Amino acid sequence: MLKQMLFKYQGYISAALVLGGVDINGPHLYTVYPHGSSDSLPYVTMGSGSLAAMAVFESNYKDAMTEEEAKQLVYEGISAGIFNDLGSG
């Protein structure tokens, strides 16, 4: 429903979203772009610091991370986004 609404307005609603949830099949992570397209990936970034954050995720992500490892990875990704992009923060 959200994707259809965003597609209808062709990006005039400037909503770039990261959505996550858990169901009986496990955790899921999605990105929804302003034009209504979406991706489902093991890790996602959006925003002005997303390239720096993605570099951290691509080099350090591994399947079956512990919760503490995942929290540390998110911390490092957000930090990279803030400190390597003047528009972040």
FENTAZI-V818850 format. One record per pair of residues at least 24 apart in sequence whose C-alpha atoms are under 10 Angstrom apart, sorted by sequence separation. I is the first residue (numbers start at 1). J is the second residue. If there is no record, write none. Layout:
i={I I}
j={J J}
//
This chain:
i={10 11 52 53 54 56 9 10 11 18 19 52 53 55 56 6 7 9 10 18 51 52 53 54 55 6 7 8 9 18 50 52 53 54 6 7 8 17 18 49 50 52 53 3 5 6 7 17 49 51 52 53 2 3 5 6 7 16 17 49 50 51 52 3 4 5 6 16 43 49 50 52 53 3 4 45 49 50 52 3 4 45 48 49 51 52 2 3 47 48 49 50 51 1 3 46 49 50 45 48 49 48 49 48 49 50 48 49 47 48 49 47 48}
j={34 35 76 77 78 80 34 35 36 43 44 77 78 80 81 32 33 35 36 44 77 78 79 80 81 33 34 35 36 45 77 79 80 81 34 35 36 45 46 77 78 80 81 32 34 35 36 46 78 80 81 82 32 33 35 36 37 46 47 79 80 81 82 34 35 36 37 47 74 80 81 83 84 35 36 77 81 82 84 36 37 78 81 82 84 85 36 37 81 82 83 84 85 36 38 81 84 85 81 84 85 85 86 86 87 88 87 88 87 88 89 88 89}
//
